[in-house]
Amino acid sequence: MGRLNVNISKVLATQGGKQAVLLIDDSAIARKTLSRTLEYYGFEVFAADAGIAGLQLFLEKQREIAIVILDMVLEDVPGEAILAKLQKLDPEVKVIVCTESASTEFKQT
């Protein structure tokens, strides 16, 4: 996974006290590494191993979630579809998209 140049503390500070991150990634290693890192810095992490599970967690914990980290290459549903659904559920949702695949094309709509 590449280096992420986002000051997540600044993003979370603008989210009305929300301190949770929703992590949607089908890679167990990526979930574990990102979760531990975010938890180390004091963030609560909700982790999902698939797109549908991630959407369910978002619906359950939406009031607590300040930002979503979304893998664009998921086994169950394309990341683009998950992103579109998240934006439909909350047009103001903050999402960081990522992938381990160098061959993935992503077009912003």
Secondary structure, 3 states (H helix, E strand, C coil): CCCCCCCHHHHHHCCCCCCEEEEECCCHHHHHHHHHHHHHCCCEEEEECCHHHHHHHHHHHCCCEEEEEEECCCCCCCHHHHHHHHHHHCCCCCEEEECCCCCCCCCCC
